[in-house]
């Protein structure tokens, strides 16, 4: 796992009290709040996913992180630089802002490639803006195209490429300035599932090979499950839940955990107890449910299950039904918790977890 496994954690992206309001022409000039006091902390070297429905504020957030949109209030710090302090503060501050933003790569949903330029020329564009020589631009662009698996497409034009290839060109272009941070704004939403997986894997590979910190905006839970170390759920301009994937899976009642690993099924009667059991770490490979059945001589019904691999670890959720009411099952539930499992009892408030249990 990236940097959050270290003792000292460095936050490469931090937003504090970030707000963004727009005046809506459709509502007679009334202000619409896109961001409402967002505090975001992205650790160095991790892939961080921000997920939410359309209109939740995700795209406004990522555009404020690199100051494509000026926040109404609050601060944005990237790699130790307060970008909001530089914005609009005269020529010198403007130059410093441009320099700071050159270390932030951006990958867009609709590629934003110039149709009249070859693939290589599209990748060279940021280097032209930075004033690099033609020889240096060519060398860097070909190196980046090789990195994203498109070395043979340097002289092609965007119209000759598939959607996935266009997005790989967009990623290569975003890397031209040797960024420390890569922002991805719904970069896979226009792609088919197989291509989406390959592009996400490329982002993960780049994260590991180059030490990139990646902030990924998406509305697809599978994207978070596939590549993210940490995630945040946005609703109505606010972050309502956040943490590492493992932390979220160990949080009783977590909306994100339930969405990442959805399970269904209802109790077959009033005299039944339904549990959502989350397996992760070593517990995921243990026959815990069969051991529970043998230990307490009870019949257990499996109502639903979802298992997948996240960050190289097998993680899953299972919905099971036990005979009897909750009061009759306190001991079996305690047994499951002692095995290191996260247990949510459906129809009851989240229950306290004993020390040492998850």
C-alpha positions as CSV (number, residue, x, y, z in Angstrom):
1,X,0.0,0.0,0.0
2,X,1.1,3.6,-0.5
3,X,2.2,6.2,2.0
4,X,-0.4,5.7,4.7
5,X,1.5,2.6,5.8
6,X,4.3,4.7,7.0
7,X,4.7,6.2,10.5
8,X,4.8,9.8,9.3
9,X,2.0,10.7,6.8
10,X,2.3,13.6,4.4
11,X,-0.8,15.1,2.9
12,X,-0.1,16.2,-0.7
13,X,-3.6,17.6,-1.2
14,X,-5.5,19.5,1.5
15,X,-8.6,21.6,1.3
16,X,-9.9,23.4,4.3
17,X,-13.4,24.8,4.6
18,X,-13.7,24.9,0.8
19,X,-16.9,26.5,-0.6
20,X,-18.0,27.3,-4.1
21,X,-21.2,29.1,-5.1
22,X,-22.5,29.9,-8.5
23,X,-25.1,32.3,-9.7
24,X,-27.7,30.4,-11.6
25,X,-29.3,32.2,-14.5
26,X,-32.2,29.8,-14.4
27,X,-33.0,30.8,-10.8
28,X,-33.0,34.6,-11.4
29,X,-29.5,35.1,-10.1
30,X,-30.0,33.0,-6.9
31,X,-26.8,31.4,-5.6
32,X,-26.3,27.7,-5.9
33,X,-23.9,26.0,-3.5
34,X,-21.7,23.4,-5.2
35,X,-19.2,23.0,-2.4
36,X,-20.2,23.5,1.2
37,X,-17.2,23.5,3.6
38,X,-15.2,20.6,2.1
39,X,-12.2,19.3,4.1
40,X,-10.1,16.9,2.1
41,X,-6.8,15.2,3.0
42,X,-5.0,13.1,0.4
43,X,-1.9,11.3,1.5
44,X,1.3,11.2,-0.5
45,X,1.4,8.3,-2.9
46,X,-2.1,7.1,-2.6
47,X,-5.0,6.8,-5.1
48,X,-7.9,8.6,-3.5
49,X,-11.4,8.3,-4.9
50,X,-14.2,10.9,-4.5
51,X,-17.6,9.3,-5.4
52,X,-21.1,10.7,-5.5
53,X,-24.1,11.1,-7.7
54,X,-24.4,13.8,-10.4
55,X,-24.6,17.2,-8.8
56,X,-22.9,16.1,-5.6
57,X,-20.0,18.6,-6.2
58,X,-17.3,16.2,-7.3
59,X,-16.2,18.0,-10.5
60,X,-16.4,21.4,-8.7
61,X,-14.1,20.0,-6.1
62,X,-11.4,18.7,-8.5
63,X,-11.5,22.0,-10.6
64,X,-11.0,24.0,-7.4
65,X,-8.0,21.8,-6.4
66,X,-6.1,23.0,-9.4
67,X,-7.7,26.4,-9.4
68,X,-9.4,26.0,-12.8
69,X,-12.3,27.3,-10.6
70,X,-11.7,29.9,-8.0
71,X,-13.1,28.8,-4.7
72,X,-15.6,31.2,-3.1
73,X,-13.8,30.6,0.3
74,X,-11.5,28.2,2.0
75,X,-8.0,27.1,1.1
76,X,-6.4,24.6,-1.3
77,X,-2.9,23.4,-0.6
78,X,-1.0,21.1,-3.0
79,X,2.5,19.8,-2.3
80,X,2.9,22.4,0.4
81,X,1.8,25.4,-1.6
82,X,-1.3,27.3,-0.7
83,X,-2.7,27.9,-4.2
84,X,-5.6,30.1,-3.1
85,X,-3.1,32.5,-1.6
86,X,-1.4,32.9,-5.0
87,X,-4.5,33.3,-7.1
88,X,-5.1,36.9,-8.2
89,X,-2.3,38.4,-6.2
90,X,-0.4,40.2,-8.9
91,X,2.1,39.2,-11.7
92,X,4.6,37.5,-9.4
93,X,2.0,35.5,-7.5
94,X,0.4,34.6,-10.9
95,X,3.7,33.2,-12.1
96,X,4.1,31.2,-8.9
97,X,0.6,29.8,-9.4
98,X,1.3,28.7,-12.9
99,X,4.5,27.0,-11.7
100,X,2.6,25.3,-9.0
101,X,-0.1,24.2,-11.3
102,X,2.5,22.8,-13.8
103,X,3.1,20.1,-11.1
104,X,-0.6,19.0,-11.2
105,X,-1.6,16.8,-14.2
106,X,-5.3,16.7,-15.3
107,X,-7.1,14.0,-17.2
108,X,-10.5,15.0,-18.6
109,X,-13.6,12.9,-19.3
110,X,-13.8,13.8,-23.0
111,X,-10.0,13.6,-23.7
112,X,-9.7,17.3,-25.0
113,X,-7.3,16.3,-27.7
114,X,-6.6,18.6,-30.6
115,X,-7.8,16.9,-33.8
116,X,-5.4,18.7,-36.1
117,X,-2.3,17.5,-34.1
118,X,-0.7,14.1,-34.1
119,X,-0.7,12.0,-30.9
120,X,2.9,13.1,-30.3
121,X,2.1,16.7,-30.9
122,X,-0.8,16.6,-28.4
123,X,1.6,15.2,-25.8
124,X,4.2,17.9,-26.6
125,X,1.7,20.7,-26.2
126,X,2.3,21.3,-22.4
127,X,6.0,21.2,-23.1
128,X,5.7,23.9,-25.7
129,X,3.9,26.1,-23.2
130,X,6.7,25.5,-20.8
131,X,9.2,26.6,-23.4
132,X,11.1,23.4,-23.9
133,X,13.2,22.8,-27.0
134,X,11.9,20.7,-29.9
135,X,14.4,18.0,-29.3
136,X,13.5,17.8,-25.6
137,X,9.8,17.8,-26.3
138,X,10.1,15.0,-28.8
139,X,12.2,12.9,-26.4
140,X,9.8,13.4,-23.5
141,X,6.6,12.8,-25.6
142,X,7.9,9.5,-27.1
143,X,9.0,8.4,-23.6
144,X,5.5,9.0,-22.2
145,X,3.8,7.4,-25.1
146,X,5.9,4.3,-24.5
147,X,4.9,4.4,-20.8
148,X,1.2,4.4,-21.6
149,X,1.5,1.7,-24.3
150,X,1.1,3.9,-27.4
151,X,4.7,4.1,-28.8
152,X,3.4,2.9,-32.2
153,X,0.7,5.6,-32.4
154,X,3.0,8.7,-32.2
155,X,2.2,9.8,-35.8
156,X,-1.5,8.9,-35.7
157,X,-4.3,11.5,-35.3
158,X,-6.9,11.4,-32.6
159,X,-9.7,10.4,-35.1
160,X,-7.7,7.2,-35.8
161,X,-7.7,6.1,-32.2
162,X,-10.2,4.2,-30.0
163,X,-11.7,5.9,-26.9
164,X,-9.3,4.0,-24.6
165,X,-6.3,5.0,-26.7
166,X,-7.4,8.7,-26.7
167,X,-7.6,8.6,-22.9
168,X,-4.1,7.1,-22.8
169,X,-2.9,10.0,-24.9
170,X,-4.6,12.3,-22.4
171,X,-2.8,10.6,-19.5
172,X,0.5,10.9,-21.3
173,X,-0.1,14.6,-21.9
174,X,-1.0,15.1,-18.2
175,X,2.3,13.6,-17.3
176,X,4.4,15.9,-19.6
177,X,5.3,18.3,-16.8
178,X,6.4,15.6,-14.4
179,X,3.6,16.2,-12.0
180,X,3.5,15.0,-8.4
181,X,-0.3,15.0,-8.5
182,X,-2.6,13.6,-11.1
183,X,-6.3,14.6,-11.1
184,X,-8.8,12.4,-13.0
185,X,-12.2,13.9,-13.6
186,X,-14.5,11.0,-14.6
187,X,-11.8,9.9,-17.0
188,X,-13.4,6.5,-17.6
189,X,-17.1,7.4,-17.8
190,X,-17.1,7.5,-21.6
191,X,-15.4,4.1,-22.0
192,X,-16.7,0.5,-22.1
193,X,-16.1,-1.7,-19.0
194,X,-13.1,-3.6,-20.4
195,X,-11.4,-0.4,-21.5
196,X,-12.2,1.2,-18.2
197,X,-10.5,-1.6,-16.3
198,X,-7.3,-1.2,-18.5
199,X,-7.2,2.6,-18.0
200,X,-7.7,2.2,-14.2
201,X,-4.9,-0.3,-14.1
202,X,-2.7,2.1,-16.0
203,X,-3.4,4.8,-13.4
204,X,-2.6,2.4,-10.6
205,X,0.7,1.3,-12.4
206,X,1.7,5.0,-12.8
207,X,0.9,5.6,-9.2
208,X,3.3,2.9,-8.2
209,X,6.0,3.4,-10.8
210,X,6.2,7.2,-10.6
211,X,5.1,7.7,-7.0
212,X,2.1,9.8,-8.2
213,X,-0.6,10.9,-5.9
214,X,-3.9,10.4,-7.8
215,X,-7.2,12.1,-7.0
216,X,-9.9,10.2,-8.9
217,X,-13.4,11.6,-9.4
218,X,-16.0,9.0,-10.3
219,X,-19.6,7.9,-9.9
220,X,-18.8,4.2,-10.2
221,X,-18.2,2.2,-7.1
222,X,-16.2,-0.4,-9.2
223,X,-13.6,2.3,-9.9
224,X,-13.1,2.8,-6.2
225,X,-13.0,-1.0,-5.6
226,X,-10.5,-1.5,-8.4
227,X,-7.8,1.1,-7.7
228,X,-8.4,3.3,-4.6
229,X,-6.6,3.1,-1.3
230,X,-8.9,5.7,0.3
231,X,-12.3,7.2,-0.6
232,X,-14.8,9.9,0.2
233,X,-18.5,10.0,-0.4
234,X,-20.0,13.4,-1.5
235,X,-23.6,14.4,-1.1
236,X,-25.0,17.9,-1.8
237,X,-21.5,19.6,-1.8
238,X,-20.3,17.9,1.4
239,X,-18.1,15.0,2.2
240,X,-20.3,12.8,4.4
241,X,-17.9,9.9,4.8
242,X,-14.2,9.3,4.2
243,X,-11.3,7.0,5.1
244,X,-9.1,4.2,3.8
245,X,-11.0,1.3,2.2
246,X,-10.1,-0.9,5.1
247,X,-11.2,1.7,7.7
248,X,-14.5,2.1,5.9
249,X,-15.1,-1.7,5.8
250,X,-14.5,-1.7,9.6
251,X,-17.0,1.1,10.3
252,X,-20.4,0.1,11.5
253,X,-23.2,1.4,9.2
254,X,-20.7,2.7,6.5
255,X,-22.6,3.7,3.4
256,X,-19.5,3.4,1.3
257,X,-18.7,-0.1,2.5
258,X,-22.3,-1.2,1.8
259,X,-22.2,0.3,-1.7
260,X,-18.7,-1.2,-2.4
261,X,-20.0,-4.7,-1.4
262,X,-23.8,-4.7,-1.7
263,X,-25.7,-7.6,-0.3
264,X,-29.4,-8.2,-0.2
265,X,-31.9,-10.4,1.6
266,X,-34.6,-9.9,4.3
267,X,-35.5,-11.9,7.4
268,X,-37.8,-14.8,6.8
269,X,-39.7,-14.0,10.0
270,X,-39.9,-11.8,13.1
271,X,-38.1,-14.4,15.1
272,X,-34.9,-14.2,13.1
273,X,-31.7,-12.2,13.4
274,X,-30.1,-10.9,10.2
275,X,-26.4,-9.9,10.2
276,X,-24.1,-8.2,7.7
277,X,-20.7,-9.8,8.1
278,X,-17.7,-8.0,6.6
279,X,-14.6,-10.2,6.1
280,X,-11.2,-8.6,5.4
281,X,-7.6,-9.4,6.2
282,X,-6.8,-12.9,7.4
283,X,-10.5,-13.4,8.4
284,X,-11.5,-13.5,4.7
285,X,-9.8,-16.9,4.2
286,X,-11.2,-18.6,7.4
287,X,-14.3,-20.8,7.4
288,X,-15.8,-18.7,10.1
289,X,-19.5,-19.3,9.3
290,X,-19.2,-23.1,9.2
291,X,-17.2,-22.9,12.5
292,X,-20.0,-20.8,14.1
293,X,-22.6,-23.4,12.9
294,X,-20.6,-26.3,14.4
295,X,-19.7,-24.5,17.6
296,X,-23.3,-23.5,18.6
297,X,-25.2,-26.2,16.6
298,X,-27.3,-23.7,14.8
299,X,-28.6,-23.6,11.2
300,X,-27.4,-20.5,9.3
301,X,-29.0,-19.2,6.1
302,X,-26.9,-17.2,3.7
303,X,-29.1,-14.5,2.1
304,X,-26.4,-12.9,0.0
305,X,-22.7,-12.4,-0.5
306,X,-20.2,-10.3,-2.4
307,X,-16.5,-11.0,-2.5
308,X,-13.7,-9.2,-4.4
309,X,-10.0,-8.3,-4.2
310,X,-9.1,-4.8,-3.1
311,X,-5.5,-3.7,-2.9
312,X,-4.3,-7.3,-3.2
313,X,-6.5,-8.4,-0.2
314,X,-9.6,-10.5,-0.4
315,X,-12.5,-8.6,1.1
316,X,-16.2,-9.5,1.2
317,X,-19.6,-9.1,2.8
318,X,-22.1,-11.7,3.6
319,X,-25.7,-11.4,4.8
320,X,-26.7,-14.3,7.1
321,X,-29.8,-15.2,9.0
322,X,-29.7,-16.8,12.5
323,X,-32.7,-18.5,14.1
324,X,-34.1,-16.6,17.1
325,X,-34.2,-12.9,18.0
326,X,-31.2,-10.7,18.7
327,X,-31.3,-11.5,22.4
328,X,-31.0,-15.2,21.6
329,X,-27.9,-14.6,19.5
330,X,-25.7,-12.3,21.6
331,X,-23.2,-15.1,22.2
332,X,-22.9,-16.2,18.5
333,X,-22.6,-12.6,17.5
334,X,-19.8,-12.1,20.1
335,X,-18.1,-15.2,18.7
336,X,-18.1,-13.6,15.2
337,X,-16.6,-10.4,16.5
338,X,-13.9,-12.2,18.3
339,X,-12.8,-13.6,14.9
340,X,-12.0,-10.1,13.8
341,X,-15.2,-9.6,11.7
342,X,-17.2,-6.4,11.4
343,X,-20.8,-7.3,12.3
344,X,-23.8,-5.1,11.6
345,X,-27.2,-6.2,13.0
346,X,-30.0,-5.2,10.7
347,X,-32.8,-3.4,12.3
348,X,-30.8,-2.2,15.3
349,X,-28.6,0.8,16.0
350,X,-24.9,0.3,15.6
351,X,-23.6,-1.6,18.6
352,X,-20.4,-0.8,20.5
353,X,-17.4,-3.0,19.6
354,X,-15.2,-4.5,22.3
355,X,-11.5,-3.5,22.4
356,X,-9.5,-5.6,20.0
357,X,-12.5,-6.5,17.8
358,X,-13.4,-5.0,14.5
